[in-house]
Amino acid sequence: MANYDYDIGILGGGAAGLTIASGAARFGARTLLIEKEKSLGGDCLHFGCVPSKTLIRTANVYHLMKNAEKYGLPRVDLKPVDYGEVSKRIRSVIGVIQEHDSKERFCKLGARVELGNAKFVDEHSVRLNGEIFSAKKWVIATGSSPSVPPIEGIDKTPYITNKELFSLKTLPKSMIAIGGGPISIEMAQAFNRLGTKVTVVELANQILVAEDKDLADYLMNILISEGITFHLASQPLGTRDLGNEKEITIKNAGGKTIRMSAETILVAVGRKANLQDLGLDAISMELDKKGLKTDDRLRTNHKHIFAAGDVTGSYQFTHAAGYEGGIVLSNAILHLPRKVDYTYLPWCTYTDPELASIGMNEKRAGAAGIHYSVWTEEFKANDRSLAEGEEAGKIKLLLNEHEKPIGIQILGPHAGELISEWVSILNGNVKLSAIASAAYPYPTLGEINKKVVGNFFSGKIFSEKVKKALKFFFNLKGRACRA
Ligand SMILES: Cc1cc2nc3c(=O)[nH]c(=O)nc-3n(C[C@H](O)[C@H](O)[C@H](O)COP(=O)(O)OP(=O)(O)OC[C@H]3O[C@@H](n4cnc5c(N)ncnc54)[C@H](O)[C@@H]3O)c2cc1C
C-alpha cells in the first residue's frame, strides 16, 4: 500500500477548509491544511460576511441616530461619517475572530498549517514552496473571487469589489453598484445610510433574482424610499475613467442609452471559483461551468479528491461551506457515505429589513411544477414589530397539496433569526399543529411564525361546519352583536 505523508490534505483555509481540518485532526487523521494567504479565515472573515455585517451594523446605528425623532427622541445633529474609523472597527472585529482561526489553534488541534501556493504534481501530491507533500485524500476548498463582467472599458476604469470595499480610506460621495444580488444590495443600503449616493444597475427585472418578485420589490421600494436609485432590466454597455469620477453607460429597460457617473464603481455581479494555479490540468480534473464538478458525496472525478465550499459553485454561503465540510468529513474520514441535500438550506440577505428564505418559494415551486398554497402574515400586525418601530415586511408560508410546509420566506426585522425556527421545523418534520397549539413568548417577533400557521388553521377551525356542530351538540346561541 502506498505510504503518504498525510491522511488528508486540504487546500484553502476558509469556512470549508477550516471545518474539515479541525474535524479531521480531532478524529485523529494526520492533517495538512494549506492556505495561500498570510492568515486563515478565507473570504468570509476578511472580505465577506464579517466585514459586511460589521459595516451594516454601523450603518444601521447611524440610520437610527438620524431618525431619532421617530422614536420620540430629540433630533441629533450628526457629523458626516469618517470611513477610516468605520474601517478601524471592521478590522478590530476581524482581529478578534481571527484568533479563533489562528495557525496555533489548528496546531493545538493536531493539524499542520502551511502557507503558500500549492500545485498538484500528481493525484496524491502537491508542490508547495519547493517541497512535495503527499496525502491519501485531498480536499479542494479554495473558495471564489468576484466575477468581473465583460463591459467595454472596464479594464481601463478603476473599480472596486468586496476585496477593497471595507478598507477604503474615505466614504465615497457616490457609488454605482453593478449587480443587484445580495452583496450589492446589502452594501448599497449600508453605504447609502452612511451618506453615499448609491445607484444600482441590474440586468434582471428585479433585485435578488433567487427571491420571489413580490418580496424583492417590497424590499426595493423600501430602499428607494431611503434614497437609492435602481435601474432594473438594464445592461451596462461601457465604463470610462473621468478622473475624479467614473462613468458608466447603460441601456435601460426602455431601450434608452443613459450615461451616469459616480466617484466609485462597485462590481458585484457574482463569483467565480478559484481554480487557477492549482495544477488541475496536470491531474485532468473535470470542471463544469460553475466550478469543480462533484458527485453528491462531493467527490471529484478522482474519488479521493473532494471539493467543498464556493469552489463547487453551488450554494455560496459560509453555512453551506460548513455543511459541505461535514459531508466531506463523513465520506473521507469516517467512511460513512453521506450525500449533500440542499432541500432545506436557508439563507438571508442582511438588509434592513432582512430577507430570509428556506425551501421552496413561489418561483422555485412553480418551476418544479409543484401545486402549492401561500399563507401570509404581516409584521405590522405583530405587537413587537410595532413597539420596535420595524413594521415593514411579511412572512410567506408555502404548503404543498398535502398541506405540508415546503418553504418559508420572511422579509422583516431579524428574518435571519426567525428563519432558524423553520430550519428545525422542516428538518425535524415538526407538525404544523404542534406550532399552532404551542405557547410563544409575548411580545416577540417569533410569534409571526405561529401566527402564519394559525392563519392556515383558522379557516378550518372557525368554519361553518364546526360552528354548526357546536351549536348542535352544545346549544351555542350564535352572534351577540351585528355590525
Ligand atoms: C461581501 C460578502 C458578504 C458575504 N456575506 C455572507 C453572509 O452574510 N453569510 C454567508 O453565509 N455567506 C456570505 N458570503 C459568502 C461567504 O463568504 C462564502 O460563501 C464563504 O467564504 C465560502 O467559504 P469557502 O471556504 O468556500 O471559501 P473561502 O472562505 O473564500 O476560503 C477559501 C480559501 O482558500 C484560499 N485559497 C485560494 N486559492 C488557494 C490556493 N491555490 N491554495 C491554497 N489556498 C487557496 C483563499 O485564500 C481562502 O482563504 C459573503 C461573501 C461576500 C463576498
The ligand as an SDF file (V2000), in Angstrom:
LIG
                    3D

 53 58  0  0  0  0  0  0  0  0999 V2000
  -19.2880   40.7230    0.7020 C   0  0  0  0  0  0  0  0  0  0  0  0
  -19.6740   39.3150    1.0300 C   0  0  0  0  0  0  0  0  0  0  0  0
  -20.5710   39.0840    2.0310 C   0  0  0  0  0  0  0  0  0  0  0  0
  -20.9420   37.7820    2.3500 C   0  0  0  0  0  0  0  0  0  0  0  0
  -21.8360   37.5830    3.3520 N   0  0  0  0  0  0  0  0  0  0  0  0
  -22.2070   36.3300    3.6600 C   0  0  0  0  0  0  0  0  0  0  0  0
  -23.1150   36.1040    4.7290 C   0  0  0  0  0  0  0  0  0  0  0  0
  -23.5940   37.0440    5.3700 O   0  0  0  0  0  0  0  0  0  0  0  0
  -23.4600   34.8350    5.0240 N   0  0  0  0  0  0  0  0  0  0  0  0
  -22.9470   33.7590    4.3150 C   0  0  0  0  0  0  0  0  0  0  0  0
  -23.2960   32.6270    4.6230 O   0  0  0  0  0  0  0  0  0  0  0  0
  -22.0700   33.9520    3.3130 N   0  0  0  0  0  0  0  0  0  0  0  0
  -21.6830   35.2020    2.9640 C   0  0  0  0  0  0  0  0  0  0  0  0
  -20.7800   35.3950    1.9680 N   0  0  0  0  0  0  0  0  0  0  0  0
  -20.2440   34.2220    1.2520 C   0  0  0  0  0  0  0  0  0  0  0  0
  -19.1120   33.5430    2.0380 C   0  0  0  0  0  0  0  0  0  0  0  0
  -18.0990   34.4700    2.2980 O   0  0  0  0  0  0  0  0  0  0  0  0
  -18.5660   32.3680    1.2490 C   0  0  0  0  0  0  0  0  0  0  0  0
  -19.6220   31.5330    0.8500 O   0  0  0  0  0  0  0  0  0  0  0  0
  -17.5910   31.5510    2.0940 C   0  0  0  0  0  0  0  0  0  0  0  0
  -16.4940   32.3330    2.4540 O   0  0  0  0  0  0  0  0  0  0  0  0
  -17.1360   30.3190    1.3200 C   0  0  0  0  0  0  0  0  0  0  0  0
  -16.2160   29.6020    2.0640 O   0  0  0  0  0  0  0  0  0  0  0  0
  -15.0820   28.7580    1.3190 P   0  0  0  0  0  0  0  0  0  0  0  0
  -14.3530   28.0100    2.3760 O   0  0  0  0  0  0  0  0  0  0  0  0
  -15.6430   28.0050    0.2040 O   0  0  0  0  0  0  0  0  0  0  0  0
  -14.1580   29.8700    0.6590 O   0  0  0  0  0  0  0  0  0  0  0  0
  -13.2670   30.9900    1.3650 P   0  0  0  0  0  0  0  0  0  0  0  0
  -13.7920   31.3560    2.6780 O   0  0  0  0  0  0  0  0  0  0  0  0
  -13.0710   32.0750    0.3830 O   0  0  0  0  0  0  0  0  0  0  0  0
  -11.8970   30.2540    1.6010 O   0  0  0  0  0  0  0  0  0  0  0  0
  -11.0940   29.8420    0.5310 C   0  0  0  0  0  0  0  0  0  0  0  0
   -9.6520   29.9580    0.9700 C   0  0  0  0  0  0  0  0  0  0  0  0
   -8.8390   29.3220    0.0010 O   0  0  0  0  0  0  0  0  0  0  0  0
   -7.6720   30.1060   -0.1730 C   0  0  0  0  0  0  0  0  0  0  0  0
   -7.0790   29.7650   -1.4590 N   0  0  0  0  0  0  0  0  0  0  0  0
   -7.4430   30.1870   -2.6880 C   0  0  0  0  0  0  0  0  0  0  0  0
   -6.6410   29.6230   -3.6150 N   0  0  0  0  0  0  0  0  0  0  0  0
   -5.7760   28.8480   -2.9520 C   0  0  0  0  0  0  0  0  0  0  0  0
   -4.6980   28.0070   -3.3460 C   0  0  0  0  0  0  0  0  0  0  0  0
   -4.3420   27.8850   -4.6200 N   0  0  0  0  0  0  0  0  0  0  0  0
   -4.0160   27.3160   -2.4010 N   0  0  0  0  0  0  0  0  0  0  0  0
   -4.3520   27.4560   -1.0910 C   0  0  0  0  0  0  0  0  0  0  0  0
   -5.3410   28.2490   -0.6630 N   0  0  0  0  0  0  0  0  0  0  0  0
   -6.0460   28.9150   -1.5750 C   0  0  0  0  0  0  0  0  0  0  0  0
   -8.1710   31.5300   -0.0900 C   0  0  0  0  0  0  0  0  0  0  0  0
   -7.1290   32.4310    0.1960 O   0  0  0  0  0  0  0  0  0  0  0  0
   -9.1680   31.4080    1.0490 C   0  0  0  0  0  0  0  0  0  0  0  0
   -8.5740   31.6250    2.3010 O   0  0  0  0  0  0  0  0  0  0  0  0
  -20.3840   36.6890    1.6300 C   0  0  0  0  0  0  0  0  0  0  0  0
  -19.4630   36.9100    0.6170 C   0  0  0  0  0  0  0  0  0  0  0  0
  -19.0990   38.2150    0.3080 C   0  0  0  0  0  0  0  0  0  0  0  0
  -18.0880   38.4310   -0.7820 C   0  0  0  0  0  0  0  0  0  0  0  0
  1  2  1  0
  2  3  1  0
  2 52  2  0
  3  4  2  0
  4  5  1  0
  4 50  1  0
  5  6  2  0
  6  7  1  0
  6 13  1  0
  7  8  2  0
  7  9  1  0
  9 10  1  0
 10 11  2  0
 10 12  1  0
 12 13  2  0
 13 14  1  0
 14 15  1  0
 14 50  1  0
 15 16  1  0
 16 17  1  0
 16 18  1  0
 18 19  1  0
 18 20  1  0
 20 21  1  0
 20 22  1  0
 22 23  1  0
 23 24  1  0
 24 25  2  0
 24 26  1  0
 24 27  1  0
 27 28  1  0
 28 29  2  0
 28 30  1  0
 28 31  1  0
 31 32  1  0
 32 33  1  0
 33 34  1  0
 33 48  1  0
 34 35  1  0
 35 36  1  0
 35 46  1  0
 36 37  1  0
 36 45  1  0
 37 38  2  0
 38 39  1  0
 39 40  1  0
 39 45  2  0
 40 41  1  0
 40 42  2  0
 42 43  1  0
 43 44  2  0
 44 45  1  0
 46 47  1  0
 46 48  1  0
 48 49  1  0
 50 51  2  0
 51 52  1  0
 52 53  1  0
M  END
$$$$
